[in-house]
Amino acid sequence: MSERAFALFRELLAVWRNQDLPPMVRHLRAFMGMMELLLEVLHPETLGRRSDLPAQPWWDIEAKLREDLSQPIDLKTLEELGRRSQRSIMRACELATGRSPMKRVKELRMSYARGLVLYSEISMTEIALRVGYGRVQDFSRDYRHCFGVSPREDRKSGPDYRVQQLPTD
């Protein structure tokens, strides 16, 4: 690892330990520091994602999917959204993300769900519906499998700035 990476890590650690900062500012600065550190240590060829022409159809489909994750999504739906064959969509998704389309859809749903769990007061039932689950039990099972805790546990141990006011400076 480079000296710059070590310096970025030390800065990140200092920000994270700085209890004098308002919690939200501390979390955001730590997040920014982590992103800088990741950019430093990860090379484009190791990221496993592509944005070149063969992968572009998947990114176009994913942009449409993000508009409404509550709907049922299967390969036929992806085929209609992308106006391409299922095989072509599967190949583009694999090139773009390193995953199958349905695994990527589940990742998108879980990522969106985690944001709602951690940064909102929306009920778990409503979150499950917003991310395409008809049953809260199925949502909770997949959430636990993905993040290692139930959505309720994650919300309880989540960020400490959820109900605080933003700083005015």
C-alpha positions as CSV (number, residue, x, y, z in Angstrom):
1,M,0.0,0.0,0.0
2,S,1.2,3.5,-0.8
3,E,2.3,6.1,1.7
4,R,-0.7,8.2,0.4
5,A,-3.0,5.4,1.3
6,F,-1.6,5.2,4.8
7,A,-2.0,9.0,5.2
8,L,-5.6,8.8,4.0
9,F,-6.3,6.1,6.5
10,R,-4.8,8.1,9.3
11,E,-7.0,11.1,8.3
12,L,-10.0,8.8,8.2
13,L,-9.3,7.4,11.6
14,A,-8.8,10.9,13.1
15,V,-12.1,12.1,11.7
16,W,-13.9,9.0,13.0
17,R,-12.5,9.5,16.5
18,N,-13.2,13.2,16.6
19,Q,-16.2,13.4,19.0
20,D,-16.2,17.2,18.9
21,L,-17.8,17.2,15.4
22,P,-21.5,17.0,15.1
23,P,-22.4,13.3,14.4
24,M,-23.7,13.9,10.9
25,V,-20.7,15.9,9.9
26,R,-18.4,13.3,11.4
27,H,-20.1,10.5,9.5
28,L,-20.1,12.4,6.2
29,R,-16.4,13.3,6.5
30,A,-15.6,9.7,7.4
31,F,-17.5,8.5,4.4
32,M,-15.7,11.0,2.1
33,G,-12.4,9.8,3.6
34,M,-13.3,6.2,3.0
35,M,-14.1,6.9,-0.6
36,E,-10.8,8.7,-1.1
37,L,-9.0,5.8,0.4
38,L,-10.8,3.3,-1.8
39,L,-10.0,5.3,-4.9
40,E,-6.3,5.2,-3.8
41,V,-6.1,1.5,-3.1
42,L,-8.4,0.1,-5.8
43,H,-7.3,0.0,-9.4
44,P,-9.9,0.2,-12.2
45,E,-9.1,-3.3,-13.3
46,T,-9.8,-4.7,-9.9
47,L,-13.2,-3.0,-9.4
48,G,-15.0,-5.7,-11.4
49,R,-17.2,-3.1,-13.1
50,R,-17.1,-1.8,-16.6
51,S,-18.8,1.2,-18.2
52,D,-17.7,0.6,-21.8
53,L,-19.9,-0.1,-24.8
54,P,-20.6,-3.8,-24.2
55,A,-21.7,-3.1,-20.5
56,Q,-23.7,0.0,-21.3
57,P,-27.0,-1.8,-21.9
58,W,-27.0,-3.0,-18.4
59,W,-26.4,0.5,-16.9
60,D,-29.3,1.8,-19.0
61,I,-31.6,-0.9,-17.7
62,E,-30.4,-0.4,-14.1
63,A,-31.2,3.3,-14.4
64,K,-34.7,2.4,-15.3
65,L,-35.0,-0.2,-12.5
66,R,-33.9,2.4,-9.9
67,E,-37.0,4.5,-10.8
68,D,-39.3,1.9,-9.2
69,L,-37.9,-1.2,-7.4
70,S,-41.4,-2.1,-6.0
71,Q,-42.5,-3.9,-9.1
72,P,-41.8,-7.6,-9.8
73,I,-38.6,-8.0,-11.8
74,D,-37.7,-11.0,-13.9
75,L,-35.7,-11.6,-17.0
76,K,-38.7,-11.0,-19.2
77,T,-39.1,-7.5,-17.6
78,L,-35.4,-6.8,-18.1
79,E,-35.7,-7.9,-21.7
80,E,-38.6,-5.4,-22.2
81,L,-36.8,-2.6,-20.4
82,G,-33.6,-3.1,-22.4
83,R,-35.2,-4.1,-25.7
84,R,-32.5,-6.8,-26.0
85,S,-32.5,-10.6,-25.7
86,Q,-32.2,-12.1,-22.3
87,R,-28.8,-13.5,-23.2
88,S,-27.6,-10.1,-24.2
89,I,-28.8,-8.6,-21.0
90,M,-27.2,-11.4,-18.9
91,R,-23.9,-10.8,-20.7
92,A,-24.0,-7.0,-20.3
93,C,-24.9,-7.3,-16.6
94,E,-22.0,-9.8,-16.0
95,L,-19.6,-7.5,-17.8
96,A,-20.9,-4.4,-15.9
97,T,-21.2,-5.8,-12.4
98,G,-19.7,-9.3,-12.3
99,R,-23.1,-10.7,-11.2
100,S,-26.2,-12.2,-12.8
101,P,-29.1,-9.8,-13.4
102,M,-31.2,-11.2,-10.6
103,K,-28.4,-11.0,-8.1
104,R,-27.8,-7.4,-9.1
105,V,-31.5,-6.6,-8.8
106,K,-31.4,-8.0,-5.2
107,E,-28.4,-5.9,-4.5
108,L,-30.1,-2.8,-5.7
109,R,-33.2,-3.6,-3.6
110,M,-31.1,-4.3,-0.5
111,S,-29.1,-1.2,-0.9
112,Y,-32.2,1.0,-1.2
113,A,-33.8,-0.9,1.7
114,R,-30.8,-0.3,3.9
115,G,-30.9,3.4,3.2
116,L,-34.6,3.5,4.1
117,V,-34.0,1.5,7.3
118,L,-31.1,3.6,8.5
119,Y,-32.1,7.1,7.4
120,S,-35.9,7.1,7.6
121,E,-38.7,6.3,10.1
122,I,-40.7,4.5,7.5
123,S,-42.2,1.2,8.8
124,M,-40.6,-2.1,7.8
125,T,-43.8,-3.1,6.0
126,E,-43.6,0.0,3.8
127,I,-39.9,-0.5,3.2
128,A,-40.5,-4.1,2.1
129,L,-43.2,-3.0,-0.3
130,R,-41.1,-0.2,-1.7
131,V,-38.3,-2.6,-2.6
132,G,-40.5,-5.2,-4.1
133,Y,-41.3,-7.6,-1.3
134,G,-44.9,-8.7,-0.8
135,R,-44.1,-10.2,2.6
136,V,-42.1,-8.6,5.4
137,Q,-40.8,-12.0,6.5
138,D,-39.2,-12.5,3.1
139,F,-37.7,-9.0,3.2
140,S,-36.3,-9.5,6.7
141,R,-34.8,-12.9,5.8
142,D,-33.0,-11.5,2.8
143,Y,-32.0,-8.4,4.7
144,R,-30.4,-10.5,7.5
145,H,-28.7,-12.7,4.9
146,C,-27.3,-9.6,3.2
147,F,-26.2,-7.5,6.2
148,G,-26.0,-9.9,9.1
149,V,-28.7,-8.3,11.2
150,S,-32.4,-7.9,10.9
151,P,-33.8,-4.5,9.6
152,R,-35.1,-3.6,13.1
153,E,-31.7,-4.4,14.7
154,D,-30.0,-2.3,12.0
155,R,-32.3,0.6,12.6
156,K,-31.7,0.5,16.4
157,S,-27.9,0.5,16.0
158,G,-27.9,2.8,13.0
159,P,-26.5,6.3,12.7
160,D,-26.9,8.6,15.6
161,Y,-27.9,11.6,13.6
162,R,-31.2,10.3,12.1
163,V,-33.5,12.5,14.3
164,Q,-31.1,15.5,14.8
165,Q,-31.3,18.8,13.1
166,L,-28.6,19.6,10.5
167,P,-26.0,22.2,11.6
168,T,-26.8,25.7,10.3
169,D,-23.2,26.9,9.7
